[in-house]
Amino acid sequence: MLGRRRMLRQALRGAGNAPAQQKLHEAQRLMAEGQFVEAAAMFDELGQQAVQHGMIRPAINLALQAGRACAQAGRGDDALAHARRALDLILNAGQPARATRAIPRAAAFLRAQGFTAQAAALEKEAAQRLALLGLSLQALPNVGTRSLPSTCPQCAGPLRSDDADWIDAVSAECPWCGSTVKTV
């Protein structure tokens, strides 16, 4: 069986002749340089390619990253649209519990960027959709002093302890490649 990173690279080849990993690094570089609009477009393109190839987990992460980039670019409505797309992907993939963690983080980021109306709209929609499944949005778990390396050892994507999908007390999932990253 192919590793997640290799599957992602193979599944997302396209958009010119650049492999997905190279495009992902480029999007990450654009984010680091503050070129948020360009990064959002690249994350969105990679996410659409991931969906076309049935790679839903990376597509969810890429939609969330596109939303984050739009929010940082001052485009609250576009950020909301990407967060809604991520919510759709999560629920259509039958992973509603993931929405209980991802959506509060996305809403918190929107609020931190000054987009309170968009954050409230996202939370309201998610709460309504999750209620139909018997779930609710929950507060973010307290991650305490756990910290992750600054970059993923597998794909070199940036990591943040306060924005990670924690698997257990010492492991989180890389939002870029899906590999398990241990605390430092």
VOVO-777206 format. One line per field, with one value per residue (C-alpha): residue number from 0; x, y, z; residue in three letters. Coordinates in Angstrom, 2 decimals, decimal comma. Layout:
REM VOVO-777206
seq <- c(NUM; ...)
u <- c(X; ...)
v <- c(Y; ...)
w <- c(Z; ...)
type <- c(ALA; ...)
***
This chain:
REM VOVO-777206
seq <- c(0; 1; 2; 3; 4; 5; 6; 7; 8; 9; 10; 11; 12; 13; 14; 15; 16; 17; 18; 19; 20; 21; 22; 23; 24; 25; 26; 27; 28; 29; 30; 31; 32; 33; 34; 35; 36; 37; 38; 39; 40; 41; 42; 43; 44; 45; 46; 47; 48; 49; 50; 51; 52; 53; 54; 55; 56; 57; 58; 59; 60; 61; 62; 63; 64; 65; 66; 67; 68; 69; 70; 71; 72; 73; 74; 75; 76; 77; 78; 79; 80; 81; 82; 83; 84; 85; 86; 87; 88; 89; 90; 91; 92; 93; 94; 95; 96; 97; 98; 99; 100; 101; 102; 103; 104; 105; 106; 107; 108; 109; 110; 111; 112; 113; 114; 115; 116; 117; 118; 119; 120; 121; 122; 123; 124; 125; 126; 127; 128; 129; 130; 131; 132; 133; 134; 135; 136; 137; 138; 139; 140; 141; 142; 143; 144; 145; 146; 147; 148; 149; 150; 151; 152; 153; 154; 155; 156; 157; 158; 159; 160; 161; 162; 163; 164; 165; 166; 167; 168; 169; 170; 171; 172; 173; 174; 175; 176; 177; 178; 179; 180; 181; 182; 183)
u <- c(0,00; 1,27; 2,04; -0,26; 2,35; 3,09; -0,62; -1,22; 1,64; 0,45; -3,22; -2,69; -0,35; -1,57; -1,90; 0,99; 3,56; 4,38; 3,68; 1,31; 4,06; 5,86; 2,62; 1,91; 5,34; 4,75; 1,40; 3,06; 5,81; 3,23; 1,48; 4,77; 5,49; 2,04; 0,80; -2,50; -4,67; -2,25; -1,86; -5,64; -6,00; -3,31; -4,78; -8,20; -6,86; -5,07; -8,21; -10,35; -7,84; -7,87; -11,67; -11,49; -9,13; -11,16; -8,61; -11,15; -8,97; -6,39; -9,25; -10,72; -7,38; -6,76; -10,22; -9,54; -6,13; -7,69; -10,16; -7,37; -5,49; -8,62; -9,24; -5,67; -6,13; -9,13; -11,67; -14,10; -16,85; -14,40; -13,00; -16,53; -17,15; -14,03; -14,97; -18,43; -16,82; -14,72; -17,85; -19,60; -16,63; -16,43; -20,12; -20,30; -17,34; -19,30; -16,88; -19,17; -17,06; -14,23; -16,51; -16,94; -13,21; -12,46; -15,35; -14,81; -11,15; -12,15; -14,70; -12,16; -9,71; -12,37; -13,13; -9,45; -9,23; -12,26; -14,89; -17,38; -20,46; -18,90; -17,79; -21,29; -22,82; -20,40; -21,12; -24,88; -24,87; -22,56; -24,59; -27,81; -26,30; -24,61; -27,79; -29,47; -26,80; -27,12; -23,88; -23,02; -20,10; -17,86; -15,23; -11,70; -9,84; -7,20; -3,87; -1,92; 1,80; 2,01; 4,00; 4,73; 7,77; 7,45; 7,30; 6,11; 9,02; 7,35; 6,25; 7,80; 4,38; 4,11; 2,53; 0,91; 0,04; -3,02; -4,34; -3,61; -6,01; -4,82; -5,02; -3,99; -1,95; 1,32; 0,30; -1,34; -2,22; -0,35; -2,97; -0,85; 0,00; -1,96; 1,06; 1,24; 3,52; 4,73; 5,18; 8,65)
v <- c(0,00; 3,46; 5,89; 8,88; 11,34; 9,36; 8,85; 12,59; 13,39; 10,90; 11,82; 15,54; 15,77; 18,40; 22,14; 22,52; 19,83; 20,55; 17,72; 18,39; 18,37; 21,17; 23,17; 22,57; 23,89; 26,88; 27,60; 27,31; 29,69; 32,18; 32,04; 32,63; 35,62; 37,13; 36,52; 35,21; 35,63; 33,65; 30,99; 30,65; 30,09; 27,42; 25,65; 25,74; 24,29; 21,48; 20,80; 20,49; 18,09; 16,06; 15,76; 14,65; 11,86; 10,81; 12,18; 13,67; 14,10; 16,25; 18,10; 19,03; 20,31; 22,25; 23,88; 24,95; 26,33; 28,23; 29,72; 30,71; 32,39; 34,28; 35,48; 36,71; 38,48; 40,33; 38,36; 37,20; 36,03; 33,96; 32,50; 31,57; 29,89; 27,74; 26,81; 25,81; 23,68; 21,97; 21,37; 19,86; 17,60; 16,49; 15,67; 14,04; 11,85; 10,64; 12,23; 14,55; 14,24; 15,92; 18,91; 19,32; 20,05; 21,76; 24,20; 25,84; 26,37; 27,87; 30,14; 31,22; 32,12; 34,12; 36,02; 36,66; 38,24; 40,47; 38,48; 37,97; 37,83; 35,14; 33,18; 33,32; 32,22; 29,28; 28,18; 28,49; 26,44; 23,79; 23,56; 23,05; 20,40; 18,57; 18,66; 16,54; 13,93; 14,19; 16,15; 19,68; 22,00; 21,61; 23,75; 23,16; 20,64; 22,08; 21,11; 22,35; 22,54; 19,94; 21,20; 19,89; 20,42; 23,62; 21,58; 18,10; 15,65; 13,97; 16,86; 19,97; 21,61; 24,13; 22,81; 24,60; 22,89; 25,08; 24,27; 20,53; 17,61; 15,75; 11,96; 11,35; 13,08; 12,89; 12,59; 14,89; 14,52; 16,66; 18,76; 18,64; 14,99; 13,16; 11,60; 11,21; 13,72; 13,22; 15,98; 17,34)
w <- c(0,00; -0,87; 1,94; 2,33; 1,16; -1,99; -2,70; -2,33; -4,68; -7,28; -6,99; -7,24; -10,20; -12,59; -13,06; -15,42; -14,99; -11,35; -8,93; -6,06; -3,44; -5,25; -5,54; -1,87; -0,91; -3,16; -1,46; 1,94; 0,82; -0,42; 2,96; 4,78; 2,55; 3,12; -0,42; 0,88; -2,23; -4,36; -1,66; -1,33; -5,06; -5,00; -1,95; -3,61; -6,86; -5,02; -2,98; -6,10; -7,61; -4,40; -4,57; -8,19; -7,16; -4,13; -1,66; 0,74; 3,85; 2,02; 0,28; 3,65; 4,93; 1,73; 1,87; 5,45; 4,45; 1,53; 4,00; 6,37; 3,52; 2,41; 5,96; 6,22; 2,88; 4,31; 2,28; 4,93; 2,59; 0,56; 3,79; 4,84; 1,46; 1,88; 5,45; 4,23; 1,54; 4,19; 6,27; 3,24; 2,54; 6,17; 6,41; 2,96; 3,94; 6,98; 9,47; 11,47; 14,63; 12,72; 12,13; 15,89; 16,07; 12,75; 12,57; 15,98; 15,01; 11,66; 13,33; 15,96; 13,21; 11,37; 14,59; 15,21; 11,76; 12,51; 10,63; 13,44; 11,20; 9,01; 12,09; 13,54; 10,22; 10,01; 13,57; 13,11; 9,91; 11,36; 14,55; 12,59; 10,34; 13,21; 15,31; 12,62; 13,33; 17,11; 17,52; 18,58; 18,24; 21,25; 22,84; 21,71; 23,83; 26,09; 24,57; 27,58; 27,04; 24,28; 21,35; 17,90; 15,72; 13,69; 10,47; 9,60; 9,34; 6,35; 4,11; 5,71; 6,06; 8,92; 12,14; 15,05; 18,32; 18,85; 15,38; 15,23; 15,00; 18,08; 17,88; 21,50; 24,20; 22,25; 18,58; 16,07; 12,40; 9,91; 8,08; 4,93; 4,40; 7,08; 8,74; 12,51; 14,20; 17,78; 20,33; 21,03)
type <- c(MET; LEU; GLY; ARG; ARG; ARG; MET; LEU; ARG; GLN; ALA; LEU; ARG; GLY; ALA; GLY; ASN; ALA; PRO; ALA; GLN; GLN; LYS; LEU; HIS; GLU; ALA; GLN; ARG; LEU; MET; ALA; GLU; GLY; GLN; PHE; VAL; GLU; ALA; ALA; ALA; MET; PHE; ASP; GLU; LEU; GLY; GLN; GLN; ALA; VAL; GLN; HIS; GLY; MET; ILE; ARG; PRO; ALA; ILE; ASN; LEU; ALA; LEU; GLN; ALA; GLY; ARG; ALA; CYS; ALA; GLN; ALA; GLY; ARG; GLY; ASP; ASP; ALA; LEU; ALA; HIS; ALA; ARG; ARG; ALA; LEU; ASP; LEU; ILE; LEU; ASN; ALA; GLY; GLN; PRO; ALA; ARG; ALA; THR; ARG; ALA; ILE; PRO; ARG; ALA; ALA; ALA; PHE; LEU; ARG; ALA; GLN; GLY; PHE; THR; ALA; GLN; ALA; ALA; ALA; LEU; GLU; LYS; GLU; ALA; ALA; GLN; ARG; LEU; ALA; LEU; LEU; GLY; LEU; SER; LEU; GLN; ALA; LEU; PRO; ASN; VAL; GLY; THR; ARG; SER; LEU; PRO; SER; THR; CYS; PRO; GLN; CYS; ALA; GLY; PRO; LEU; ARG; SER; ASP; ASP; ALA; ASP; TRP; ILE; ASP; ALA; VAL; SER; ALA; GLU; CYS; PRO; TRP; CYS; GLY; SER; THR; VAL; LYS; THR; VAL)
***
